[in-house]
Amino acid sequence: MNNLSIPTENKRVMALGPASKAVIGGLCKVIAEDKQESYLCCICLMNLSFLEASITNILQHSPVEDGKEAKAPLDNPDSLLRVLEKLLTNSPAVPKSGSGKSEGVRWACGLIKNLAKSEENAALIGKTEIPKCVVENIRATTAPPSRWTSNSLEDFSLFVVLNLAQWPVSKDALMKAEAVGVIKPIMAEGDLQGLKATMASAFLEAAWKDFPESGNPAAKSVSELMTNIVEKKGKDGQYAYGVFKLYTATKAYRDLALAAAAADGGEGESNTKALAVPSSIALCLQIVSDLVLSAMDDAEGGSKYVPDAMSAEYAVGAVHAMLPAILQSGEQPRKSLQSEKACGEISNMLLTYADISGTSTDAKAQAKEAATKISGSSGSARPVLEISHDLWSQYRKREGQPMDQFISQQQGIEVDESGPLDFLPCANGDSSCVIL
């Protein structure tokens, strides 16, 4: 069964086909009986759960006797959800390594890691003792995070915390279990475990001061993750492409921006500056504009990567939170045609995003407020915004996207003939040249 559950084409048959109820039910029964082989059943279910279309079907497994009324998973002690909860709550605090019991708990956490990827499943898991158990697994370990191997109990448990933390429906259970206090020290690790702890801490509303080294490593690692996901690549020795979703990375970035903005207070930018680097801002603009282009019938050259609406919403939230840092003026205020163009295009793009059907009320409000502040800042040079706009424009050019999509057709930029653009062929002093 275990070997059969590995090929992708088999997963669909076993987890979603006509015999899926019997397959999942049989594996669940062995786990419930606490047999020595339970861990193999957990591995088999975990293999099946790598097919994301199956994860709801697997966790919703809730058997009843023939002729009896169906029961919701939370109300049925024989459901897979309750069976996994019992396995975790009944295990000794530190099960003997390599024993059937420790292997069962380990692979059960691996299965839960995959099942927690959907909001619907996370809502169910959040109403059990499972969040408390996985936090306890991390608290009880004696191995330092740098020694945690892939697929270890600690690795799986931290993944469960991360996946549950990103959903509002399951976040509270982790906060009650004081997860932030347990995972905070792991953030100092500069590897995969540090990245997972950083994102989970951001989701769990950790204060900016909780992130090591003034938040610089957090900003760098999450920005790099967003870039890698968009470019469809992993990071050597840490994670493969596909391990993290773009909406997870953009939400972590948005939540870091909110924490930094809260620490800045009002219009300050000393903390948000760590996040508001042009490459990251340009990536946020790219994610939003790709969604805008995919939603517009007349737009051509849509991106090869069309993000989901959640990623675009989080990107807008991040830009909104970082505005004071994005709109910093230079040391010596001056006018800039490039800044004027950047302010115009970006604000128009955000306003277009706000009008897309399906955009949430909060995202609409943030996009409109950001657009107003950005367009109102066009009077002087904004170096960070200029560079971000330039990088965003380069991306759009590479993708073959229409470059005039977000340029206002009503108003051009007046050219001063006596300035650096006096080479333009203006017929006489009475005419005006306009750059569109």
C-alpha positions as CSV (number, residue, x, y, z in Angstrom):
1,M,0.0,0.0,0.0
2,N,2.8,2.4,0.9
3,N,4.7,1.8,-2.3
4,L,1.5,2.1,-4.3
5,S,0.7,5.5,-2.8
6,I,3.9,7.1,-4.1
7,P,3.2,7.6,-7.9
8,T,1.1,10.7,-8.6
9,E,-1.3,8.8,-10.9
10,N,-2.0,6.3,-8.1
11,K,-2.7,9.0,-5.5
12,R,-5.9,10.2,-7.3
13,V,-7.3,6.6,-7.5
14,M,-6.5,5.8,-3.9
15,A,-7.6,9.1,-2.3
16,L,-10.4,10.2,-4.6
17,G,-11.5,7.1,-6.5
18,P,-14.5,4.7,-5.8
19,A,-12.5,2.8,-3.2
20,S,-11.1,5.9,-1.4
21,K,-13.4,5.4,1.6
22,A,-12.2,1.9,2.1
23,V,-8.5,2.8,1.6
24,I,-8.6,5.8,4.0
25,G,-10.9,3.9,6.4
26,G,-8.7,0.8,6.5
27,L,-5.6,2.9,7.3
28,C,-7.4,5.0,9.9
29,K,-8.6,1.8,11.6
30,V,-5.1,0.5,12.1
31,I,-3.9,3.9,13.5
32,A,-6.9,3.9,15.9
33,E,-6.0,0.4,17.1
34,D,-2.5,1.7,18.0
35,K,-0.8,-1.2,16.2
36,Q,3.0,-1.3,15.8
37,E,2.4,-0.7,12.1
38,S,0.4,2.6,12.7
39,Y,3.4,4.7,11.5
40,L,3.2,3.0,8.1
41,C,-0.4,3.9,7.7
42,C,0.5,7.5,8.6
43,I,3.2,7.5,5.9
44,C,0.8,6.0,3.4
45,L,-1.8,8.7,4.1
46,M,0.9,11.4,4.0
47,N,2.0,10.2,0.6
48,L,-1.6,10.5,-0.6
49,S,-2.0,13.9,0.9
50,F,0.7,15.3,-1.4
51,L,-2.1,15.4,-3.9
52,E,-3.6,18.7,-2.7
53,A,-7.0,17.9,-4.2
54,S,-7.3,15.0,-1.8
55,I,-6.6,16.7,1.5
56,T,-10.2,17.7,2.3
57,N,-11.4,14.2,1.4
58,I,-8.8,12.6,3.7
59,L,-9.4,14.8,6.8
60,Q,-13.2,14.7,6.4
61,H,-13.1,10.9,6.8
62,S,-15.7,10.2,9.4
63,P,-17.0,6.6,9.3
64,V,-20.4,5.5,10.8
65,E,-22.1,2.1,10.9
66,D,-24.4,1.3,8.0
67,G,-27.8,3.0,8.3
68,K,-26.6,5.5,11.0
69,E,-26.7,9.2,10.5
70,A,-23.5,10.9,9.2
71,K,-21.3,12.6,11.8
72,A,-19.1,15.6,11.4
73,P,-15.4,14.8,12.0
74,L,-15.3,16.8,15.2
75,D,-18.3,14.9,16.6
76,N,-17.0,11.5,15.7
77,P,-14.3,9.8,17.9
78,D,-13.7,7.4,15.0
79,S,-12.9,10.2,12.4
80,L,-9.4,10.4,11.2
81,L,-9.1,13.9,12.8
82,R,-10.0,12.5,16.3
83,V,-7.8,9.4,15.7
84,L,-4.8,11.6,14.9
85,E,-5.5,13.8,17.9
86,K,-5.7,10.8,20.2
87,L,-2.4,9.5,18.8
88,L,-0.7,12.8,19.6
89,T,-2.3,13.4,23.0
90,N,-1.7,9.8,24.3
91,S,2.0,9.7,23.4
92,P,4.6,10.0,26.2
93,A,6.2,13.5,26.5
94,V,9.5,12.1,25.1
95,P,8.7,8.8,23.3
96,K,11.7,6.5,22.9
97,S,13.4,7.4,19.6
98,G,12.8,4.9,16.8
99,S,10.0,3.1,18.7
100,G,6.7,2.4,17.0
101,K,5.1,5.1,19.2
102,S,7.6,7.8,18.3
103,E,7.4,6.9,14.6
104,G,3.6,7.0,14.7
105,V,3.6,10.5,16.2
106,R,6.3,11.7,13.8
107,W,4.6,10.6,10.7
108,A,1.2,11.7,12.0
109,C,2.7,15.2,12.3
110,G,3.9,14.8,8.7
111,L,0.4,14.0,7.6
112,I,-1.1,16.8,9.6
113,K,1.5,19.2,8.0
114,N,0.0,18.5,4.6
115,L,-3.6,18.4,5.7
116,A,-3.3,21.8,7.3
117,K,-2.5,23.5,4.0
118,S,-6.2,24.3,3.3
119,E,-8.2,26.8,5.4
120,E,-11.1,24.4,5.6
121,N,-8.9,21.7,7.2
122,A,-7.1,24.2,9.4
123,A,-10.4,25.3,10.9
124,L,-11.1,21.7,12.0
125,I,-7.6,21.1,13.3
126,G,-7.7,24.3,15.3
127,K,-10.6,23.0,17.3
128,T,-8.6,20.0,18.6
129,E,-5.7,19.5,20.9
130,I,-3.3,19.1,17.9
131,P,-2.0,22.7,17.9
132,K,-1.0,22.4,21.6
133,C,0.6,19.0,20.9
134,V,2.8,20.2,18.0
135,V,3.9,23.3,20.0
136,E,4.8,20.9,22.9
137,N,6.8,18.7,20.5
138,I,9.0,21.7,19.7
139,R,9.2,22.9,23.3
140,A,10.2,19.4,24.6
141,T,13.0,18.7,22.0
142,T,16.6,18.6,23.2
143,A,18.1,18.9,19.7
144,P,19.1,22.4,18.5
145,P,17.3,23.5,15.4
146,S,20.5,23.4,13.4
147,R,20.5,19.6,13.9
148,W,16.8,19.0,12.9
149,T,16.8,16.8,9.8
150,S,14.2,16.9,7.1
151,N,11.1,14.8,8.1
152,S,12.1,14.8,11.8
153,L,9.4,15.2,14.4
154,E,10.6,18.8,15.1
155,D,10.7,19.7,11.3
156,F,7.1,18.4,10.8
157,S,5.8,20.1,14.0
158,L,7.2,23.5,13.0
159,F,5.6,23.1,9.6
160,V,2.3,22.3,11.2
161,V,2.6,25.5,13.3
162,L,3.5,27.5,10.1
163,N,0.6,26.1,8.1
164,L,-2.0,26.6,10.9
165,A,-0.6,30.1,11.8
166,Q,-1.4,31.5,8.3
167,W,-5.1,30.9,8.7
168,P,-7.2,33.2,11.0
169,V,-9.5,30.2,11.8
170,S,-6.6,28.2,13.4
171,K,-4.3,31.0,14.6
172,D,-6.0,31.5,17.9
173,A,-5.3,27.9,19.0
174,L,-1.6,28.5,18.5
175,M,-1.6,31.8,20.4
176,K,-3.4,30.1,23.3
177,A,-0.6,27.4,23.2
178,E,2.0,30.3,23.5
179,A,3.6,29.2,20.2
180,V,5.4,32.5,19.6
181,G,7.4,32.1,22.9
182,V,8.4,28.6,21.8
183,I,9.4,29.3,18.2
184,K,10.9,32.8,18.7
185,P,14.5,31.5,19.5
186,I,14.4,29.4,16.3
187,M,14.3,32.6,14.2
188,A,18.0,33.2,14.8
189,E,18.7,30.1,12.7
190,G,19.6,31.2,9.2
191,D,18.3,28.1,7.5
192,L,14.9,26.5,6.6
193,Q,13.9,26.2,10.3
194,G,14.7,29.9,10.8
195,L,12.6,30.9,7.8
196,K,9.6,28.8,9.0
197,A,9.8,30.2,12.5
198,T,10.1,33.8,11.1
199,M,7.0,33.4,8.9
200,A,5.0,31.7,11.7
201,S,6.0,34.4,14.1
202,A,4.9,37.1,11.7
203,F,1.5,35.3,11.3
204,L,1.1,35.1,15.0
205,E,1.5,38.9,15.4
206,A,5.0,38.9,17.0
207,A,6.3,42.4,17.7
208,W,9.0,43.8,15.4
209,K,11.4,43.8,18.3
210,D,11.1,40.0,18.5
211,F,12.7,39.6,15.1
212,P,16.5,39.3,15.4
213,E,19.0,42.0,14.2
214,S,16.3,44.7,13.7
215,G,14.3,42.5,11.3
216,N,17.0,42.5,8.6
217,P,17.4,38.7,8.3
218,A,13.6,38.3,8.3
219,A,13.1,40.8,5.6
220,K,15.8,39.3,3.5
221,S,14.8,35.7,3.8
222,V,11.0,36.3,3.2
223,S,11.7,38.6,0.2
224,E,14.1,36.0,-1.2
225,L,11.4,33.3,-0.8
226,M,8.8,35.4,-2.7
227,T,11.3,35.9,-5.5
228,N,12.2,32.3,-5.7
229,I,8.5,31.2,-5.8
230,V,7.7,33.7,-8.6
231,E,10.8,32.5,-10.5
232,K,9.8,28.9,-9.9
233,K,13.0,27.8,-8.1
234,G,14.0,26.6,-4.7
235,K,17.0,27.3,-2.5
236,D,19.9,24.8,-2.4
237,G,20.1,22.9,0.8
238,Q,16.9,24.5,2.2
239,Y,13.7,24.1,0.2
240,A,12.5,22.9,-3.3
241,Y,10.2,24.9,-5.5
242,G,6.6,24.0,-4.5
243,V,7.2,23.6,-0.8
244,F,5.8,27.1,-0.1
245,K,2.9,28.8,-1.7
246,L,3.2,32.4,-2.9
247,Y,0.2,33.4,-0.7
248,T,2.1,32.1,2.3
249,A,5.2,34.2,1.5
250,T,3.3,37.3,0.6
251,K,1.3,37.1,3.7
252,A,4.4,36.7,5.8
253,Y,5.9,39.8,4.1
254,R,2.7,41.8,4.6
255,D,2.6,40.8,8.3
256,L,6.3,41.7,8.8
257,A,5.5,45.1,7.2
258,L,2.6,45.6,9.6
259,A,4.8,44.8,12.6
260,A,7.5,47.2,11.3
261,A,4.9,49.9,10.7
262,A,3.5,49.5,14.2
263,A,7.0,49.9,15.6
264,D,7.5,53.0,13.5
265,G,4.3,54.5,14.6
266,G,2.4,56.9,12.3
267,E,4.6,58.3,9.5
268,G,8.0,57.0,10.7
269,E,10.0,54.7,8.4
270,S,13.1,53.6,10.4
271,N,11.8,49.9,10.7
272,T,9.9,49.5,7.5
273,K,13.0,50.6,5.6
274,A,14.4,47.1,6.2
275,L,11.6,45.7,4.1
276,A,11.0,48.5,1.6
277,V,13.9,47.7,-0.7
278,P,13.2,48.4,-4.4
279,S,13.4,44.7,-5.6
280,S,10.8,43.6,-3.0
281,I,8.5,46.6,-3.8
282,A,8.8,45.9,-7.5
283,L,7.8,42.3,-6.9
284,C,4.7,43.4,-5.0
285,L,3.8,45.7,-7.9
286,Q,4.4,42.8,-10.3
287,I,2.1,40.4,-8.4
288,V,-0.7,43.0,-8.3
289,S,-0.3,44.1,-11.9
290,D,-0.2,40.5,-13.1
291,L,-3.6,39.9,-11.5
292,V,-4.9,43.2,-12.9
293,L,-3.8,42.2,-16.4
294,S,-5.3,38.7,-16.1
295,A,-8.6,40.3,-15.1
296,M,-8.7,42.7,-18.0
297,D,-10.2,41.4,-21.2
298,D,-8.4,43.8,-23.5
299,A,-4.9,43.3,-22.0
300,E,-2.3,41.3,-23.9
301,G,0.9,39.6,-22.9
302,G,-0.3,38.4,-19.5
303,S,2.4,37.0,-17.3
304,K,3.4,33.4,-17.5
305,Y,2.8,33.4,-13.7
306,V,-0.7,34.6,-12.8
307,P,-0.9,34.8,-9.0
308,D,-4.0,34.1,-7.0
309,A,-6.1,36.9,-5.6
310,M,-4.8,36.3,-2.0
311,S,-1.2,37.0,-3.0
312,A,-2.2,40.2,-4.7
313,E,-4.2,41.3,-1.7
314,Y,-1.2,40.7,0.6
315,A,1.1,42.5,-1.8
316,V,-1.2,45.6,-1.7
317,G,-1.3,45.3,2.1
318,A,2.5,45.3,2.3
319,V,2.8,48.3,0.0
320,H,0.2,50.2,2.1
321,A,2.0,49.4,5.3
322,M,5.4,50.5,3.9
323,L,4.3,53.8,2.3
324,P,6.3,56.1,4.5
325,A,9.5,54.2,3.6
326,I,8.5,53.9,-0.1
327,L,7.8,57.6,-0.4
328,Q,10.9,58.9,1.2
329,S,12.2,62.0,-0.5
330,G,15.9,62.4,-1.3
331,E,18.2,64.4,1.0
332,Q,17.7,67.5,-1.1
333,P,14.1,67.7,-2.3
334,R,13.9,68.2,-6.1
335,K,11.4,67.7,-8.8
336,S,11.7,64.5,-10.9
337,L,9.9,63.6,-14.1
338,Q,10.7,59.9,-13.4
339,S,9.1,60.1,-10.0
340,E,6.1,61.9,-11.5
341,K,5.7,59.1,-14.0
342,A,6.2,56.4,-11.3
343,C,3.6,58.0,-9.0
344,G,1.1,58.2,-11.9
345,E,1.5,54.7,-13.2
346,I,1.6,53.0,-9.8
347,S,-1.4,54.9,-8.4
348,N,-3.4,54.1,-11.6
349,M,-2.6,50.4,-11.4
350,L,-3.7,50.3,-7.7
351,L,-7.0,52.1,-8.6
352,T,-7.6,49.6,-11.4
353,Y,-6.9,46.7,-8.9
354,A,-9.4,48.2,-6.4
355,D,-12.1,48.0,-9.1
356,I,-11.6,44.3,-9.9
357,S,-14.6,42.2,-8.9
358,G,-13.8,39.9,-6.0
359,T,-11.3,42.3,-4.4
360,S,-12.0,42.4,-0.6
361,T,-13.3,45.5,1.1
362,D,-10.1,45.9,3.1
363,A,-7.9,45.5,0.0
364,K,-10.0,48.0,-2.0
365,A,-9.6,50.6,0.8
366,Q,-5.9,50.0,1.2
367,A,-5.3,50.2,-2.6
368,K,-7.3,53.4,-2.9
369,E,-5.5,55.0,0.1
370,A,-2.1,54.0,-1.2
371,A,-3.0,55.3,-4.7
372,T,-4.0,58.7,-3.2
373,K,-0.9,59.0,-1.1
374,I,1.4,58.0,-4.0
375,S,-0.2,60.3,-6.6
376,G,-0.1,63.1,-4.0
377,S,3.7,62.6,-3.7
378,S,4.6,63.3,-7.3
379,G,5.7,66.9,-6.6
380,S,9.2,65.9,-5.6
381,A,11.7,63.0,-6.3
382,R,11.0,59.7,-4.5
383,P,14.2,57.7,-5.1
384,V,12.9,54.3,-3.7
385,L,9.7,54.5,-5.6
386,E,11.6,55.5,-8.8
387,I,13.9,52.5,-8.7
388,S,11.0,50.2,-7.8
389,H,9.0,51.5,-10.7
390,D,12.0,51.0,-13.0
391,L,12.4,47.3,-12.0
392,W,8.7,46.7,-12.4
393,S,8.8,48.3,-15.9
394,Q,11.7,46.1,-16.8
395,Y,9.8,43.0,-15.8
396,R,6.7,44.1,-17.8
397,K,8.9,44.7,-20.9
398,R,10.5,41.3,-20.6
399,E,7.1,39.7,-20.3
400,G,5.8,41.6,-23.4
401,Q,3.1,43.3,-21.4
402,P,1.6,46.5,-22.7
403,M,3.7,49.4,-21.3
404,D,1.0,52.0,-21.6
405,Q,-1.6,50.1,-19.6
406,F,-1.5,52.2,-16.5
407,I,-0.5,55.6,-18.0
408,S,-3.2,58.2,-17.6
409,Q,-4.4,59.3,-21.1
410,Q,-5.9,62.5,-19.8
411,Q,-2.8,64.2,-18.5
412,G,0.7,64.2,-19.9
413,I,3.8,65.7,-18.3
414,E,4.6,69.2,-19.4
415,V,8.1,69.6,-20.6
416,D,10.2,72.7,-19.7
417,E,11.9,73.6,-23.0
418,S,14.8,75.4,-21.2
419,G,15.6,72.3,-19.1
420,P,17.5,69.1,-19.9
421,L,14.9,68.2,-22.5
422,D,15.4,71.3,-24.7
423,F,16.6,69.0,-27.6
424,L,12.9,68.0,-28.2
425,P,11.6,69.4,-31.5
426,C,9.2,72.0,-30.2
427,A,8.2,74.3,-33.0
428,N,8.2,77.5,-31.0
429,G,7.8,78.8,-27.5
430,D,4.0,78.9,-27.8
431,S,3.6,75.2,-28.4
432,S,3.9,72.6,-25.7
433,C,5.6,69.2,-25.9
434,V,4.0,66.4,-23.9
435,I,5.4,63.1,-22.9
436,L,2.9,60.3,-22.5
